[in-house]
Amino acid sequence: MARPRSRAARIGARQGARGLARDAAKELEDAGVPEPVASAEVLLSELLDMRRGDLTLRDEPLTREQAALYGAWIQRRVEREPVQRILGYSYFRNLRLDLDDHTLIPRPDTESVVEAALEVIDSRAGTCRVLDIGTGSGAIAISVAQERPSCEVHATDNAEGVLQVARRNAERAGATVRFHQADLTSGLEDLAGSIDLLISNPPYVRSTDIRELAPEVRDWDPRAALDGGWDGLDFYRRIFVEAVPLLAGEADAVLEVGDGQAEDVLELGRRAGYRPLGTRPDLTGKSRAVLLRRRRPPDCA
Ligand SMILES: C[S@@+](CC[C@H](N)C(=O)[O-])C[C@H]1O[C@@H](n2cnc3c(N)ncnc32)[C@H](O)[C@@H]1O
């Protein structure tokens, strides 16, 4: 069935960018879409390949093709498709990361995980071998490899399609990341005893909470990237145990957690033999990264 044409599509060809974005934002607001102005302006600035702040400077009308495309994008946003899925890419730190239907849109929350990981790397003298478990678009692994090129960065995901996207993203960023298709850490025996820093943003939403999420997440993010089991903590339990053979004598772990999960995850880690070192907040002040350290007992060197 043909998509209904949005108001923005009908009027776009006769309007300059500022008026068009304003009308599109009104259309999104009327449809109950969150942050309508941001959606309308980001989509238009990407379409015109200009900075969002410069939209007001552009007075000439869009071409017919541009207006038609923008109208189609606004209609998709009305249907609650996230801006990044409409564009097919997302920005994360210094990176522009391609996405497909199987890759999670990297979130600003995850920047605090990267910050915490860089802090750990900087506190360790010399080189650092890093493993990012569940890499998705590669946001964490590629950022670390790009920002700390002396580290050797490995990354896993269990979905080969996801890894293809991550590999392309790393190549475009000029970052060296060794990607492995693995169920968490399975099959990485070559790395046994050598990982200094474990990083992961695992699926952590309680299975029963998924239906309550915003449509942008519930209907558009891959379930495999969200579902953390009945209490949301399945992957932490597994990671704490299954990663142990890969860890160096004294290894750090930086894990992203959902809102309200930090204490539970630190406690799970403590019971698995890791020493909780603290938490780091996201931009809104919520604890989003937990830090732990594991020292290998002398008798299993
Ligand atoms: C929450 S997403 C995080 C993606 C990315 N690291 C980020 O921060 O944007 C979790 C990722 O874990 C992957 N995943 C789920 N189960 C897995 C498993 N058993 N082994 C490896 N990766 C898994 C998913 O495919 C998804 O890419």
The ligand as an SDF file (V2000), in Angstrom:
LIG
                    3D

 27 29  0  0  0  0  0  0  0  0999 V2000
   22.7040   -3.7390   23.6970 C   0  0  0  0  0  0  0  0  0  0  0  0
   23.4290   -4.2340   22.1890 S   0  0  0  0  0  0  0  0  0  0  0  0
   24.9430   -3.3220   22.2590 C   0  0  0  0  0  0  0  0  0  0  0  0
   25.5120   -2.9730   20.9360 C   0  0  0  0  0  0  0  0  0  0  0  0
   26.7210   -2.0380   20.9720 C   0  0  0  0  0  0  0  0  0  0  0  0
   27.7860   -2.6090   21.8060 N   0  0  0  0  0  0  0  0  0  0  0  0
   26.3490   -0.6790   21.5100 C   0  0  0  0  0  0  0  0  0  0  0  0
   26.7020   -0.3790   22.6610 O   0  0  0  0  0  0  0  0  0  0  0  0
   25.7020    0.0900   20.7930 O   0  0  0  0  0  0  0  0  0  0  0  0
   23.8830   -5.8980   22.5640 C   0  0  0  0  0  0  0  0  0  0  0  0
   24.5770   -6.6500   21.4290 C   0  0  0  0  0  0  0  0  0  0  0  0
   24.8580   -7.9660   21.9170 O   0  0  0  0  0  0  0  0  0  0  0  0
   24.6750   -8.8850   20.8610 C   0  0  0  0  0  0  0  0  0  0  0  0
   24.3950  -10.2040   21.4500 N   0  0  0  0  0  0  0  0  0  0  0  0
   23.2330  -10.6870   21.9520 C   0  0  0  0  0  0  0  0  0  0  0  0
   23.3990  -11.9350   22.4080 N   0  0  0  0  0  0  0  0  0  0  0  0
   24.7030  -12.2570   22.1980 C   0  0  0  0  0  0  0  0  0  0  0  0
   25.4900  -13.4110   22.4470 C   0  0  0  0  0  0  0  0  0  0  0  0
   24.9580  -14.5110   23.0070 N   0  0  0  0  0  0  0  0  0  0  0  0
   26.7930  -13.4020   22.0900 N   0  0  0  0  0  0  0  0  0  0  0  0
   27.3450  -12.3020   21.5110 C   0  0  0  0  0  0  0  0  0  0  0  0
   26.6420  -11.1680   21.2550 N   0  0  0  0  0  0  0  0  0  0  0  0
   25.3470  -11.1490   21.5910 C   0  0  0  0  0  0  0  0  0  0  0  0
   23.5220   -8.3230   20.0570 C   0  0  0  0  0  0  0  0  0  0  0  0
   23.5410   -8.8170   18.7180 O   0  0  0  0  0  0  0  0  0  0  0  0
   23.8030   -6.8190   20.1470 C   0  0  0  0  0  0  0  0  0  0  0  0
   24.5840   -6.3960   19.0520 O   0  0  0  0  0  0  0  0  0  0  0  0
  1  2  1  0
  2  3  1  0
  2 10  1  0
  3  4  1  0
  4  5  1  0
  5  6  1  0
  5  7  1  0
  7  8  2  0
  7  9  1  0
 10 11  1  0
 11 12  1  0
 11 26  1  0
 12 13  1  0
 13 14  1  0
 13 24  1  0
 14 15  1  0
 14 23  1  0
 15 16  2  0
 16 17  1  0
 17 18  1  0
 17 23  2  0
 18 19  1  0
 18 20  2  0
 20 21  1  0
 21 22  2  0
 22 23  1  0
 24 25  1  0
 24 26  1  0
 26 27  1  0
M  CHG  2   2   1   9  -1
M  END
$$$$
